[in-house]
């Protein structure tokens, strides 16, 4: 494992270790499964895997407060984007507008398609909201230098398991592709929810990039 600084070239860091007695001081790369003796870098530096160059540890100053702020913004934007029109389509004198939930639950009247509609709503709305709530639940006491809430390790583990299933950005890309095909057939206008959702997608990416999972697990262990 090596340490890098965002402002300086790569410098030597910890070396790979094999001592089984001190498992608490070891870290495994989630990408290539290489095992290293963990040495936490200074803030704004990174510890990376020497085999696949995956970032293992990346602590940042006041990252907890920033993640909480981003998570609260995600919740606010999700509620607002679900209430306001997402897209409006007009053609031959007819027009229609729908919100994100309207689009996701459009096929609830059909059996199999209804199940897929609920899954889609969960992937683009409810799972991102759940991850934001779980992040606040886990980090709020840590930021205030208090004991973690009951079940905080389970909440953080659940948030990490849900991360691959949070697909707000996939929905945004799908909408962009669909709009290109529909634009020649009808007049498409973006509602307020579209811009809220676009900002929400960026905030979700920022939330994941700010989080140093090693540091959070270490704080929960302490």
C-alpha positions in Angstrom: 0.0 0.0 0.0 1.3 3.4 -0.9 0.3 6.9 0.2 -0.3 9.7 -2.3 -1.1 13.4 -1.8 -3.4 15.3 -4.0 -0.7 18.0 -4.2 2.5 15.9 -4.2 3.9 12.9 -6.1 3.5 9.4 -4.8 5.6 8.5 -1.7 6.3 5.2 -0.1 3.8 4.1 2.5 2.9 0.9 4.4 4.1 -2.5 3.1 2.2 -5.7 2.7 1.9 -7.7 5.9 1.0 -11.2 6.8 0.8 -11.3 10.6 -2.4 -13.1 11.5 -2.3 -12.0 15.2 -3.0 -8.3 14.5 -6.1 -8.5 12.1 -7.4 -5.2 13.4 -4.4 -3.5 11.9 -4.9 -5.1 8.5 -6.9 -3.9 5.5 -7.9 -5.8 2.3 -8.3 -4.3 -1.1 -12.0 -4.8 -2.1 -10.9 -4.9 -5.8 -8.0 -7.4 -5.9 -8.1 -8.9 -2.3 -4.5 -7.9 -1.6 -3.9 -7.6 2.2 -1.9 -4.8 3.8 -0.9 -3.5 7.1 -3.0 -0.3 7.4 -1.2 3.0 8.1 -3.7 5.8 8.1 -2.4 8.8 6.0 -2.7 12.4 6.9 -5.9 14.4 5.9 -6.1 15.1 2.2 -3.7 12.2 1.5 -4.6 8.8 0.2 -3.4 5.2 0.7 -3.7 3.2 -2.4 -3.3 -0.5 -3.3 0.1 -1.2 -4.9 -1.3 -4.0 -7.0 -4.4 -2.4 -8.6 -4.1 1.3 -7.4 -7.6 1.2 -5.8 -8.0 3.9 -3.1 -8.1 2.2 0.3 -8.0 5.1 2.7 -8.7 8.8 1.9 -9.4 10.8 5.1 -10.6 14.4 4.6 -10.9 17.3 7.1 -14.5 17.9 8.2 -15.7 15.2 5.8 -18.4 14.1 8.3 -20.1 17.5 8.4 -19.9 17.8 4.6 -21.5 14.3 4.1 -24.3 15.2 6.5 -25.0 18.5 4.6 -24.9 16.7 1.3 -27.3 13.9 2.6 -29.8 16.5 3.9 -29.6 18.2 0.5 -30.3 14.9 -1.2 -33.4 14.3 0.9 -34.8 17.8 0.3 -34.2 17.5 -3.5 -35.8 14.0 -3.6 -38.9 15.2 -1.9 -39.1 18.3 -4.1 -38.4 16.4 -7.3 -41.1 13.9 -6.5 -43.7 16.7 -6.1 -42.9 18.9 -9.1 -43.3 18.1 -12.8 -40.3 16.3 -14.3 -41.1 16.5 -18.0 -43.8 18.0 -20.1 -44.6 16.7 -23.6 -46.8 18.5 -26.1 -47.8 17.4 -29.6 -50.7 18.2 -32.0 -52.4 20.3 -29.3 -52.2 17.7 -26.6 -49.8 18.0 -23.6 -49.0 16.0 -20.5 -46.6 16.4 -17.6 -45.5 13.9 -15.0 -43.3 13.8 -11.9 -40.6 11.2 -11.2 -42.9 9.0 -9.2 -45.6 9.3 -11.9 -43.1 8.0 -14.5 -41.8 5.2 -12.3 -45.3 4.0 -11.3 -46.9 4.4 -14.7 -47.5 0.7 -15.1 -48.8 -0.2 -11.7 -52.1 -1.4 -13.2 -50.5 -4.4 -14.8 -49.3 -7.4 -12.8 -45.6 -8.0 -13.7 -45.1 -4.5 -14.9 -46.4 -3.2 -11.5 -43.7 -5.1 -9.7 -41.1 -3.6 -12.0 -42.6 -0.1 -11.5 -42.2 -0.4 -7.7 -38.6 -1.7 -8.2 -37.8 1.3 -10.4 -39.2 3.7 -7.9 -37.1 2.1 -5.2 -33.9 2.3 -7.3 -34.2 5.9 -8.2 -36.0 7.4 -5.2 -36.3 5.3 -2.1 -32.9 3.7 -2.0 -31.0 7.1 -2.4 -33.3 8.5 0.3 -32.6 5.5 2.6 -28.8 5.9 2.1 -29.0 9.6 2.9 -31.0 8.9 6.1 -28.5 6.1 7.1 -25.5 8.4 6.5 -27.0 11.0 8.8 -27.8 8.4 11.5 -24.3 7.0 11.4 -22.3 10.3 11.2 -24.3 12.8 13.3 -23.1 11.5 16.7 -19.5 11.0 15.4 -19.3 14.6 14.2 -20.6 15.8 17.7 -18.0 13.6 19.4 -20.6 11.4 21.0 -21.2 7.7 21.2 -22.6 6.2 18.1 -26.4 5.5 17.9 -27.5 1.9 18.6 -27.2 -0.2 15.5 -24.9 2.3 13.7 -22.5 -0.4 12.4 -25.5 -2.3 10.9 -26.8 1.0 9.5 -23.5 1.8 7.8 -23.1 -1.8 6.5 -26.7 -1.6 5.1 -25.9 1.7 3.4 -22.8 0.2 1.8 -24.9 -2.8 0.6 -27.4 -0.5 -1.0 -24.8 1.7 -2.7 -24.7 -0.4 -6.0 -28.5 -0.3 -6.1 -28.8 3.4 -5.9 -29.3 4.1 -9.6 -30.4 7.7 -9.9 -27.7 8.5 -12.3 -28.7 5.5 -14.5 -32.2 6.9 -14.7 -30.9 10.3 -15.7 -28.8 8.8 -18.5 -31.8 6.8 -19.7 -34.0 9.9 -19.7 -31.4 11.7 -21.8 -31.3 8.9 -24.4 -35.1 8.8 -24.5 -35.4 12.5 -24.9 -33.1 12.4 -28.0 -35.5 10.0 -29.6 -38.7 11.8 -28.6 -37.5 15.3 -29.5 -38.3 14.8 -33.2 -41.8 13.6 -32.5 -43.0 16.1 -29.8 -42.1 19.2 -28.0 -40.4 18.3 -24.7 -39.8 20.8 -21.9 -38.0 20.2 -18.6 -39.9 20.8 -15.4 -38.4 22.0 -12.1 -37.9 18.4 -11.0 -35.6 17.7 -13.9 -33.0 20.2 -12.7 -33.5 19.2 -9.1 -32.8 15.6 -10.1 -29.8 16.5 -12.1 -28.3 18.3 -9.1 -29.3 15.4 -6.9 -27.3 13.0 -9.1 -24.2 15.2 -8.7 -24.7 15.3 -4.9 -25.0 11.5 -4.7 -21.6 11.2 -6.5 -20.1 13.8 -4.1 -21.5 12.0 -1.1 -19.8 8.7 -2.1 -16.5 10.4 -2.9 -16.4 12.3 0.4 -16.9 9.1 2.5 -13.7 7.4 3.7 -15.1 4.0 4.7 -12.0 3.0 6.6 -12.2 6.1 8.8 -15.9 5.6 9.5 -15.4 2.0 10.5 -12.5 3.0 12.7 -14.6 5.7 14.4 -17.5 3.2 14.9 -15.1 0.7 16.4 -13.7 3.2 18.8 
